[in-house]
Amino acid sequence: MWESGVLAHSIEVIASDLRTPPQLSRALRARRRALGLSQAEVAELAGTSPQWLSGFENGKGSCGTHRVMRLAAVLGLSIALHERPVTDMDRVFAAVTEGGSGTR
């Protein structure tokens, strides 16, 4: 469900124990597909190009993910993806990107 241009959802584990960039890429691609969003839609919302997103989802190129994953490993951590509740900051961002004042 979309709420003011922001996806409203409950907290749920999407992917856990992500230890490699390809795992992160696959988890994010699966999430995009599960939401029924195209690469073009997500790229526009994220402020990037569909080409970059395609490369990221397919494990091509470097977007700093390798460094993040390596740092997490050094610290004995893994990365987990969880849905997060819509926050006031999300609403402000949505209003600003829609050309509003951000004070809705």
N, C-alpha and C positions, 0 to 999 in steps of 0.2 A: 504494500500500500504506500502511495506517495503522499506526503504531507508537506505542503508548501514547497514543492520541488525537491524535497529531501525524502529519501526512503525511510519510512517508519517501520520499526521491527523490534522484536524482543531479543534479549541476549541469548545467544546460542553458539556453540562451538562450531566453526566452519571447517577449520583444519588445525591440527595440533602437531607438535613435535616436528616443526619444519626445520630441517638442518642444512638444506642445500638450496641454492638459487632456483634450480629447476622445480623443486617441490613448491616453493613460494609462487613461482610463475604459474604452475599448473593449478594451484589452489585458487589464485586470483582469476585465472581464465575460467575455471569451473564456476566460480561465484558469478562472474559476469554472465555466463551462459544461463545459469540457473535463474538469474533475474530477468532474462530475456532481453538483454541489452546488446547492441552491436558494438564493435570496436570503435566505430566513429562516434557513437553516443558517449561512450565512456571516455574516449580521448578528449572530446570537447569539454565534458564536465571536469576532467582532470587537468585541463590546460596543456595538453600535449597533442601529438599527431597520431593518427591511426597507424601510421608506419612504425612509429616508436613503440606503440602498444603491441602491435603485432610482433615486432622483434623481441620485446620483453616476454610476451606470452610464449614465444617459441624458443626462449633461451639464447637469443642472439644479441650481441652487443653488450655493453657494460653500462649499467645505470647506477652503479654503486652498491648493488645488491650483494655482490661477492664480499665486499668489505664488511657490510652489515652482518652477513651470515658468519663470516670468519670471526668477527668481534664477538658475536653471540657464543660461538663455539669456544673461544678462548676463555670466556667468562663462565663457561659451563651452562649456557642457556640455549634454549631452542625458541623458536618463534611460533606462536599460536594465533590464529585469526578467529575473532569473535565478532558477532554482530554487536553493534553498540547502540544504545538508545539515542534518539534524536535529542540534541541539546539546543540551548538558546543560541550558541555560536553557529550551529548548523542553520538555524532559521535566519540569523543575521547574514550569513554568507549567501544563502539562497536569495534573500531580498536584495542584497547588493549586486549579485550576478544577474538578477532579473532587471536591474536598473532602478530598483527601489531605493528608499532611504536607509534601509537596514533597521528601521525602528518599528516594524509591524508587531 
